[in-house]
């Protein structure tokens, strides 16, 4: 009833999993991951305990194939299960029981697994595997995972239709503020087009939560400072002296906090292009709202004078 993918980037240590299905809130059951141990996808006739138990066994140092063997051996309904395990060394193993609803299929390679059941055909899994193969080492894995889900969806996906999709990515200290391992945890629980919606959410997540690279930072000087100062004047809650570094930075930091963009301010008096573009949109949106209010007020006045 589901198609999913696991992926680990050896260069960054990011480990992730993605899933789509004609099933309500599929991500809540199928995806399990730990930055310290690896990832598990459990589907078909889902045995949710495979998730925490699989991560526990990985934490004990068992490789992926041993974890799959242990979980399957201890399960009375193993032939109706589909399972994939990815360990912290990038080894992958999977199981597709003979009792899984057709078409059920799996592909496993170094650092990845792609699998599914109740599919329109094996081409769904192949399309996901091809998308994963295009992953560039050192880059975030979430976009690759979502691209793999899109490829599987475009190839036909779940033959019953579409309903939900999810992506989960972990990396030690890679989450919000460095206080969590969850880099990405997004779910579309009930939607007519869940995979495109998941891609939209990932784009928002990238803007809000991704910390920019040092190479992308621009000092608040010259034309950049002038533009940022002018834009801030239109959205700042308090007036400030743009010639004063401290006041300018406080105004920018305050705006970024209101817009949930504080993770993008990683160096004082520096900004990145994504932050500046968000500031432009914020200023333009405020102008549009003010114009709308003015138009509404003028229209009401015109009516009342009749």
Protein Blocks (a to p, Z undefined) as FASTA:
>chain_A
ZZcdddddfknopacdddddddehkllmmpccdfklmccddehjadfklmmmmmmmmmno
pafklmmmmmmmmpmklmmcccddddfkopacddddfkbccdddddddehiacddehifb
fklmmmmmmmmmmpcghiafklmmmmmmmmmmmnnpaakbcfbdcdddddehkaghhlaf
blbacddfbdfblmlmmmmmmmmmmmmmmccdfklpccdehjlmmmmmmmmmmmpmbdcd
fklmklmmmmmmmmmmmnopmmmmmbghiacfklmmmmmmmmmmmmmmmmmmmmmmmmmm
mmmmZZ
